[in-house]
């Protein structure tokens, strides 16, 4: 059923995703093409292989009965402003739209019509997707995602998510796995860039994550840094991370140390702030909107770091 648009408060409503010219798609193949184009534009040409990624949509009237997206083999790079990624075969519809994902360029039309609908089942597979040079294995399946078909006065149509509620909950599961060695390599590269901006060179980084149970782990970091010709040091950091049965995330036993007296003194000046920050636990369930209930979270550490979550 189509209903007239109701007044909304822009800063409290989710972003709208444009999907081409109105009216809304009536067949799955049309919606598939529009989703692929929207993803390419959102990523600004930074995703190689997106143009050939399998996307399957089954429509049932206004509802989407199922949406399956397989991003295996897709490579997503950081936007360095050079346009190098968008020039490849994966630029697809996103070529030339490197800034389309910015807040200022969001589609914000005068809404003339809304049509409520439900995405009954959505599944995303990526075995593997490469993000910032890090291969990631992803499986996610969600059910009961509500949204509105939105028509704008500009003649375009799009979708706007509707937050879950107690009366309309979302269920599903998510699993994300990364190789520990690859994670260390990526962390080393990103940290090198950040430190270099402060005139500090990262000359070595060892990172070790050890499982302490299905929801707990201990992190140990040993970094070697150099500044100028005369200052070099090693910095060690340890911390324990756990999630309890109430889905509360806690970071404890944070320790920072260095054998270099100057660096040790600098670490001492920030130790109080670090301890204060880690005393504040994070209630994961409380961060979620009504209708999204976190039933379980697992952290498995081995050759791979695997995080999985199940929604009730």
Secondary structure, 3 states (H helix, E strand, C coil): CEEECCCCCHHHCCCEEEEEECCCCCCHHHHHHHHHHHHHHHCCCCEECHHHCCEEEEEECCEEEEEEEECCCCEECCCCCCCCHHHCCCCHHHCCCCCCCCHHHCCCCCEEEEEEEEEEEEEEEEEEEEECCEEEEEEEEEEEEEEEEEEECCCEEEEEECCCCCCCCEEEEEEEEEEHHHHHHHHHHHHHHHHHCCCCEEEEEEEEEEEEECCEEEEEEEEEEEECCCEEEEEEEEEEEEECCCCEEEEEEEEEEECCHHHHHHHHHHHHHHHHHHCCCEECCCCCCCCECEEEEEEEECCEEEEEEEEC
